[in-house]
């Protein structure tokens, strides 16, 4: 499949994009992701391809800012599937992930029914309770929304993309609950019955590895550790995502970030910070880095005082010199 074919393929708003990939190859996934603004390596493209073909969730671990979340967004852009994002955090519960009832609307409906009954001299019947627990009052959170959207066999609508972001921030109980949902892609709502995905959504789970996820979850997923990109690929990413930065500046910024990552900082900068730094320098009219511009824009790439202090102690002049040499 040529580049022109991929560009046309990426714009098709139907399930045929998914079916075409299932008959394709990892290389086609690599090219399709690139045509949608995501420069993956061969390993990530291969595991993404297998996730689509085998209907398996994709678990991505790695440092913050290496592009785990962005992959799910790019999959949604490429396949035209609706993106449902579940942002995990400490204390997240089932209602925030699955579904809840719109109690305020239910109360208003009940009061309206009572007023109508009082006017007509008719007592409330069991049908009112049935109305209260109908789908019109159901608030679908990301998990149920993605499963419901997938419950359309034979439809030309592409399957949705479910992003479960930073699962390591949630507690063990929530992870165990998620395991049940992912085992058969179904959700039971006692008042309405079971919602089951005939075609599973494309699922991307991310983790920054602030804690280890359980083996039971990992067994159900395809796994990939996302590394920081190599120098040349990071230059390509910066050129793609920060086109206002010239080639020289992009190479120097990527080289400087590469050096910063080797300094054993508390929070090494990710690709997102590299892009931010290039954009900041370009916004200031810089076409090359120097000591003054690095000092002024350090907050674009370093987000902890201790790391900034360590970088300054090592010498900004040394950083600039190393980056200029590496950039060539």
PETA-V129277 format. One line per field, one symbol per residue. ss: DSSP state (~ for helix, > for strand, _ for the rest). A space follows every 10 residues. Layout:
ss->???
This chain:
ss->__~~~~~~~~ _____~~~~~ ~~___~~~~~ ~~~~~_____ _~~~~~~~~~ ~~~~__>>>> >______~~~ ~~~~~~~~~_ __>>>>>___ ___~~~~_>> >_~~~~~~~~ ~~~~~~~~~~ _____~~~~~ ~~__~~~>>> _~~~~~~~~~ __________ >>>>>_~~~_ _~~~~~~~~~ ~~~~_>>>>_ __>>>>____ _>>>>>>___ ____~~~~~_ >>>>>_____ ~~~~~~~~~~ ~_____~~~~ ~~~~~~~~~~ ~_________ ~~~~~~~~~~ ~~~_______ ~~~~~~_~~~ ____~~~~~~ ~~~~_~~~~~ ~~~~~~~_
